[in-house]
Amino acid sequence: MAVAAKSHVSRGVAPDEMLARVLYRDGLMLIIDKPAGLSVHRGPKGGPSLEDYLDALRYGLLRRPELAHRLDKDTSGCLVLGRHRKALAHLGLLFKHRKIGKTYWAVVEGGPAEDAGTIDLPLGRLDDRIGWWMKPDPNGVPAVTKWKVMGRAPVAAASTDSLSSPSPACGGGWGGGSLEHRASGFPLSGSPPQAGEREERAAERAQAPLTWLELEPLTGRTHQLRVHCAAQGWPIVGDDIYGTAPRFRGPMLHLHAREIVVPISKNKPPVRVAAPVPAHMRERLTQCGWNGDAPPPAQ
């Protein structure tokens, strides 16, 4: 379902395709490979959402499965659903007490000089009027992310969804904002960068190297990985809120929930599931050294 251009990701998927995205199933939970561009909740403006497919995922049970956690609309990969109330409550406690391991893959613009590290940067709401946008905030809630470099590309190669695609500022998102804006937690005045600055920075980023990162969020804050990467000066490719991507005609967000480890049973080993790399990330991951390996089977 995932395609290169942002303008195409709002379409739904067929029920059969969603069934084919089930990576793991037992009597307690499902783990699915959520496609990028599909919201997990139905928004006020309507449009396709995962809620449209929950009845198709009942597999004979009277109740439909429900979300045990969330992924951003533009993030793809492993998503856990509880199949009944007791299982959902158990999964909720596992997530709350950080017993579930989550590993993400991202492609970022630029990248760290080191090969591994930890970001310990509290986060707070950017503006109560804007909704879910976040910013680094010393008085905010704790947020910790471990990261490791998996591969590097010396220069971002040209592609059909270039990082530098120009676009006017439209109704939200500070795609193209300067590194100074991002590293300082975005301008507190709430003013996006001017069009000239946006285009200049986007042109610079189009020539920047790329880095493939493995990210492990030790806390689960809204937009944590996106804000943490941007605040370090290496925003995620395709991030039109905290990074340089334009609101339209730019690349899709290169953030994928690659693996999840769920200790669902006390008497069995944890369930470990990996989601295949989505089509829109394969080109840049290959530039960074990914060899196209298939994910291991669910355990």
N, C-alpha and C positions, 0 to 999 in steps of 0.2 A: 504493500500500500504506500509506503514511504516513497516520495519522489523528491527531485532536487529543488524545485521552486516552491517558495512559501505559499504562493497563490493557489496551489493545488492541494494542500494538506487538510483542508477543512471538509473534504468529502468523507462520507462514511465508508464502511467496509461491509461486505456481504456477511450474513450470519455464518455461512460455511467457512469463510475465511477466518472469522474470529474463533471458531471451533478449532481450526487448524493451528491457531496461535496458542493453544493450551500446551504448556511445557510440562506440567506435572498435575496429577489428580490423585487424591485419595479421599477417604471419607470425611476428612476435616477441612481440607483446603484445595484450592486451585492456584496454580501459578501460571500466569499468561504472559505473553510477549506483547505488551501494549504498543500499538503503532504510534509513531510520532505524529502530532497534529490532531490527535483525538483526546478531547477532554474526558476526565473521569467522571465529572458531574455535569449535568445539564445546566447551562448558564441562562441568565435572564433573557438573552437574545435568541435562545433556541440553538439549533444546529445539532449535528451528530454528537453523541457522547457515549461513553462505555455503558451508561445506564440502559441504552437501547438494546444491548446484547445480553444483559444479565439473565433474562428468562431462557435464552438459548443455551445458557451455561448451567442449567439446573441438573442435567444428567439424571433425570428421574426423581429428584427430590421435590417435595411440595414447595419449599421455599427457594427463592433464587439466592445465589451467593451475593455477598456484599463486600465492599472494600475493607481490607484490614489496614491499609495505609494509602497514600496518594503519590502520584507522580505528576509533574507539571504537564500541561497539554503538549508541549513540544519535546518532552523527554520520552524516549522509547525504552523498551526493555521490561525486565522482570517486575510484575505486579502481583501481589498476593491477595486472594479473596477467601473469606471464610464461608464455609458451606452451610453452617447453621449457627444459631445464637451462641451456643456453648463454645464452639470452635472460634467464633469471632471474638468472644470475650477473652479467650486464652491467647489468641494472636495479639489482641490489643495490649495485654499485659507484657508479652514478649517484646513488642515494639517499645512500649513505655519504659521498660527496664533495660533497653538496649541489648537484648539477648540475641537479636537477629543481625547477622552480618550482611552488609550491603557493599558491593563494589561497583563503581561506575567507570566507564571509559569516556574520555573527552579528548577532543582535538582543540588545542588552544593556539592563539596567535602569539608568536614569540615563544616564551617559555622560561622556566627557571634555569639558572646556571648550574645548580646542584642536581643530583640525581634522585633525591628523596628528601622529604621533610614533612613538617606539620604546620598547619595554619591555625593559630589560636586567636580568633578575632571575633569579639561579641558583635551581635547584629541587633538592629532596631528598625522600626518602621520608618521608611523615608518620609512619608507624609500621610496622615490619616485620611486625607481626601483622595489619595491615589489608589488605595486598596492594598495589594500585596507586595508592592515594591519595598525592598529592604536596603539598608545601608550599614556600613561599619559604624558601630556606636559603642564607645567605652562604657556607657551606662546601660547597654542592651543586654540581651540574654546570651549566655555562653554559647559559642559555636566553634567546633574543632573539626578539622579535616586533615587526614593523613593523605599524602600524595607520593607517587613514584613515577618517574619517567620510564615509559615503555619503549619509546622510540622518538627519533627526531628527523625532520626533513629540513635541509639547509635553506631552501627557498620555496615559498608557496607557488606551486605551478599553476598556470592558467587553467581554468575550467569553465564549464558552461554556466556556473553560478558563482561568478567571481566575487571575492571579498569586497571589491571596490565598486560594486554596482551602485550608481548614484540614485538617490531617492529623496524627495522632499520630506521634511519632518511632518508627520501626520498623526495627530491624536494620541500621542503616547509613545514611550520608548525613546531612549536617548542614543540610539544607534549612531555610531560615528563620534561619540563624545571623546574628548581628549583623555590621554593617559592620566593627566593631572586630575581631571574630574573623577575618573574611576578610582585611582589609587587613594584618593582622599575621602572616598565614600560618596561621591557624586555631589554636585553643588547644592549646598543647603538652601540656597535661594529658590531652588526648584526650576531654574531656567536652563533649558537645553542649550547646547552649543549652537552657534550661528551656522548657517548653511555653508559658508566658505570654510570654516574650521572643520565641519563635518566631512566635506569632500577632501580636504587636505589630509586629514587623519586617515580617512579610508584609503586614499592612494598610498600613504605610507604603509598601512597595514597589508595592502595587497602584495607588497614586496617582502613582508616579514617572514621569517621561518615559521614552521609549524612544529608543535610538540604533541605527542600522544601521551596522555597521562592516565594513570590508574588512580582513582579518587575513592577514599573510604571515609564517609561522613561518620564521625563518632557521636555527633548530635544530629537531630533531624529538623533543622530550622527551615523555614520557607526560603526558597531560592539560595540556600546556603552555598552550594558548590559554585553557582554562577557568580554570586557576590564575592566569595573568597578568591576565585581565580581572577576576576576583574580587578580586585583590590591589590593583587600582587603585580599587576601590570601585564598579565597574560589572559585576556578574556577568552571565553569559549567561542569558537567559530560559530557564526549564525545567531549570536545573542544580540537581539535588537533592543534590549532594555539596558543591560549593563555593559555591553560591548560595542563594537563598531558597526555591526550589521545594519543595513537599512531596513525600514519597516516592510518594504515590499521589494520583490524581485531579487532578494538576497538569498544566501544559502540557508538551509534549515539548521536548527540548533544541533551541534555535534556533541550531544550528551546522551549517553546510553547506559541504562541500568543493566550492566553486564551479568552480574551474578548475585544471587541471594542465598543465604544459609539460614535455615529455619529449624531450630530444635523443637519440633512440634510434639515429639513423643519422649517421655522420660526413659523408655526402655529400648529405644532404637537410636541409631546415629542420626545426626541432623540431616535434614533434606537439603541437598545442594543442587541448585539449578542455574544454568547459564543460558542467556538469550543470544541468538545469533545476531551478528552485526547488521544493522539496517542498511539498505542500499545506499542511502544518501551519505553515509559515513565511509564507505569502502574506499573511495578514491583517495581521500586525504589520509586515511589510516595506512593505505598501501604506500603512500609517499613517505610515511613515517616508519616504515619497516614491517608493518603487519603482513603476514604471509597468507592470510585468508583461511586460517585454520577453523574448522568447525568446532562449536562448543561441545564439551563433554556431555554424555547423556545424564539425565537427572538421576540422582542417587537418593 
